[in-house]
Amino acid sequence: MKKISFVITIGVLFAFISCNTENKSYSINGTVEGNVDEAITVYLQDRVNNEFEKLDSARVENGKFVLKGVQDSTVVRYISVVIGDQQANTAFFLENGNIRVKVTIGDKQNVSITGTPANNAYQLFIDKRDAIENEGSAIFESINDSTLSEEQIAAKRQEIDVLENKWLALIKREVEKNINSVVGIYLLNSYSYYYTDYSELAALLEKVPNQFQSNRVIATLSELAEKLKVTAVGQVFTDFEMETPDGKPAKLSDYVGKGKVVLVDFWASWCGPCRSEMPHLIATYEKYRSKGFEIVGVSLDANRESWKNGIEQLGITWPQISDLKYWNSEGSKLYGIRSIPHTVLIDRNGTIIARELQGVELQNSLDQLFEDNNR
């Protein structure tokens, strides 16, 4: 299902030891195709604290541009194509060697960057990713056809589910394949919110070469892995204290470990996927609450009124807590959560028995759980 995610951005995103000792400099040779009446300028940029900083520039003349320099390590930088007041930014790996940039301007701008090992590997991933996204866009567009029957719409949604699984498999396969290079580290950081299982993330981090172990991104992901470890399935829940919508203090332990099965739902009123999932969660709550099932909502909202309005609009009736710290929510950090909605299912004794259950998977797990308890 769709999620809203948080990806760590660190000052100078990455600085890796370069493995290329043959080339002592880089040459970025670009071509621009498409009919554009305005002047085109291409910038080589860094991104620091979410702000772009220009490092070099070139005017496009006769459909071509060149940027040259020396780079002592492989770093993530951006090629920014500026046409009038429009700017499109594309991440790539700046490393010594001959880097080829192909810009195609049409209904939308497409940029392909190849020529060096890291960029070749990354572009291969981008091509596969874009193919899946284009397929998904076509399906989403077809769902809006008013002539479709409910059965046809349901079939289209199943196609989307298949594509989402295909997308996830692609990411994990490419991370695994490239984990011994700068590309794998970059992809792992970019899509780390898909790694919610401690054993899976820890296994990947063990494969990271020694020369990257001191990198701040790896250090941050190692900290994340430790948080996932202590809140993994089989562990006793980790307690934390926040406030109810009315501003009263409340702990997770006020609800967990009290003889009920508890689903901790990390969500926010501004999160579209969370709101889409809520009707299913309400139906689940109504079905199982009389059997000893409780839900505790942990909101990543930053504004109390928005949070309270969301609760009312969505018809949520179960307990809610928040510290109104957005992605800095103490509860979400303790559980290593980097995308929402995210759920943690806890048994009657306070032991975590599942994570990331929604929809049919949650229903099936609860059916099994309460059936076992009734034997």
Helices and strands as residue ranges (DSSP letters): E 4-5, E 15-17, E 26-33, E 40-48, E 51-59, E 64-69, E 73-83, E 86-94, E 97-105, E 109-114, H 117-143, H 150-178, H 182-190, G 192-194, H 198-206, G 210-212, H 216-230, E 241-243, E 249-251, G 252-254, E 261-267, H 272-288, G 289-291, E 293-299, H 304-314, E 320-322, G 326-328, H 330-334, E 339-340, E 342-346, E 352-355, H 359-373
